């Protein structure tokens, strides 16, 4: 399937910015599940300082905001050809060893409720257990926007009983790691069947399954990623794979508008 994607992020500041630097992960790379046919990122109100591959293989750029700017816009767009591999990325490894993906982070540290989930995990049948875990999470944490935030941890989202794709992925990751299985967070795009316009990118999880390698699980939609998905970045949690993150000096307030279009 050939997908066309446009992802625009616009920041407005209520006073000129003294200094700001953004870490941008908006460029997908080709792999066994996708081939990037064309891609570019346009920047208004800033400029790219450096481009590199990080420790997870993510194409990453450092973007500085122009001095005294009161707004900045980043627009990523291009075409990607995708394949349906039943969610299996395979035995694809980078500089980070597998044991690195068993480490807990502040967002994925297991508490009492997550430990209850991983006790149901059967290491003798990993794949079946992972699918059961995914089903159990969506039962306990139905999808509902506006109840959690970027800083909400997996344990907090599970206790709260509601969440979005970020929360579902991080709960899944926390439980899987508690069972001693490597897991990671994936950010990217999903073509929805009922709409083109979206207000955010998507997120899911991957676990390392014996004999298969990395396998994806979209808890929010209860499937493994198919040809409607485009992966952009991976990390230990949301913070390691966020499309845009950074820092800003000065007292100016900030507002952000995100628009995403994904279509065949």
N, C-alpha and C positions, 0 to 999 in steps of 0.2 A: 504494500500500500504506500502511495506517495502522499505525504502530509505537508501542508503549508502552514507555517507557524509565524505569528507576530506577537511579540511580548513587549509591551511598553510600560515603563516605570517612570513616573513624573514626580519630582520633589519640588515643593514650594517652601520658601523660607520667609518668615515675617520680618527679617532683617538681613542685610548682606552678610554672607558667610566669611569669617576670617580665614578658615582653612578646613577642608574636608577631604578625606581619602576613602574611596569605596573599593572593596574587594568584590569583583564581579565574576560570577560563574553562570554565564548565559550561553555558552557555546557547546553544543553536543559534539561528540567525537564518534567516528565509525567503529563498529564492533560486529559481533556475530548476529546481533539483533537489528542493526540499523546501518545505513550508509548515508552519510551527510552529502547531499548533492550540491548545496550552496548554503552559505550562512554568513551573516555579517552583523556587527553591532555598531549602531550610530549613536554618537554622544553629542548632546547640545548643552552647553554651559559647563563643559569640562573637557578633559583630554586624557587619553590613555598614556600611562607612564611606563608600564611594563606588562608583558605577557609571559606566562610560564605554565608548566604542568606541575601541580602540587603533588603531595605524597600519595594521593589516591588516584592520580592520573587525570584529574579534572583540569580542563582548559580554563585558566584563571587570568584575569587582568586586574591591574591596579589603576583606578581612575581617580584623578584629582579634579576637584571642583574649581572652576575659575575663581580667582580672587574677586571678592565683592559681588559674587553672583547671588541672585535671589531665586533662582530656579535651576534645575538640571533635569534632563530627560535622557533616558537610555532606551533605545529601541533595538531589540534583537529580532531578526527575521531570516527565514530561509526555508529550504525544502529538505525533507529527509525521507528516504525510502526505508520502509520497515518490513520485518519478517515476523511471523508467528512461530516462536520456538517453545511454546507452552511455558513461558516464563523462565526458561533455562538459559542463563548467560554462559554457564560452563566454567571450566577451570582456567579462568583468566585472572592472573595475579600481577600485582605491581610491587613497588618497593616495600609496602607495608605487609608484614607477615600475618598469617591467619590468626595467631594468638592475640595480635593487636585488636582484632574485632570481637574479642571476648571481654575486653575491658569496659567497665561501667563509666559513664560520664555523669555530671550533675543532672542532666536531663533524662538519663536512662538508668539511674541507680535504683535497684529493686528495693521496694519496701514490703510490708507484710502482705498487701493484696497481690502484688506481682509475684511474690514467692508462692502464693496459693496457685497461681496459674502454672508456674513452671513445674510444680510437683505432679501435674497431670501429664507431663511430657514423657513419652516413651522413646528412649534412645535406640531401641531395637527396630523401630519403624519410624524413622525421622520424618519422612515426607508426609505420611498420614497424620502424625502428631502435629506437624506444622499447620496443616490445613484445619485440623480440629481447633488448634489454638486461635487461628484467624477467625473462625466462626464464633468461638467463645467470646473473643474481644468485642466483636460488633454487637453481640447480645448484651454485654455488660456496659458498653459505651456507644450508644447509638450516635449517628452523625448528626451534629447540630452546631452550626456556626455561631460565633459570638460568645461562647461559654469559656473558651480557653484563649491563651495568648502565646506569642512566640517563646516566652520564658516559662511556660507551664511544663512541668516535668511529667514523665510517664506515670508515676505514682499518683500525682495530683489529678491528672486527667482521669485515671481509673477510679479514684475515690469520688470525683465529681460526677461521674456517670454520663458525661457527654463530651464530644470532641469532634475534631476534623481529621483529615488524612494525616497531618503531622503527628497528632496525638496517637492515632491508631498505629502508625508505623513505629513510634517510639515505645509504646506499650509492648508491641510484638517483639521488638529488638531487646528490650529489657528482660522479658520473660525467657527468650531464647538464649540470651547470654547467661542468664542465671542457671540454665541447664548445661552450660559449658559448650554451647554451639556458637561459632562465629556468626555475627549478624551485622548488617550495616543499613544505613539510611540512604534512600535514593530520591533525588529531586528531578523533576522533568515535566513532561506534558502528556495529557490524555485527550484524545479526540472523543468528545461526548456525542452520543447518537442523537440527542434532542436539542443541541444548541452549538453554535459556533463561538459566540462571545462568552468569556469567562472572566472572573475577577481575581484569579490567582493561578499559579502553576500547580502542579500536582506532586504528591509524594507517596512512596510505598517503601517496603522493606525487602531486603534480601537476606537469606540464610544460606550457609554453606552446608550442603547435603552430601554425605558420603556417596561417592560414585558418580555424582552429577556435577558437583561444583556449586557455583552461586545460582540460586533459584529465587525468583521474585514472588512476593505476596502482597497484593493490594487489599488490605483488610477492609477499607472503606467500601470497595465494590465487590468484595468476596470472589476475586478471581486472581489468577496469575497473569502478569502483563502479557498482552498479545500485540498484534500489529497496530493497535491504536495508540500505543505508548512510545514515547521518545525519552530516553534517559539522558540527563545532562550532567549530573554530578552525584558523587557518593561521599559519605563521611560517617563518622561514628554516631552522629545525631544531626538534628536540624542545623545546628550552628556550623558544622563542618561541610554542609552541602547547600547552604542558603544561597539563593540566586544573587542577592546583593547584601553585603554587610560592611560595616566600616565605622569610622569615627569622625567627629566634627568638633571644632573648637569655636567658642563664642557662645553668646546667650540667645541666639536666634531660635525661634520655634520652627518645627518642621511638620509638614503634612505630606502625605503620599497617596497617589492614585495609581493603581495597577490595572492594566487591561491585557487580556490574552485572547487570541483567536487561534483556533486549531481546526483545520478542515482538510478534507481529502481533495 
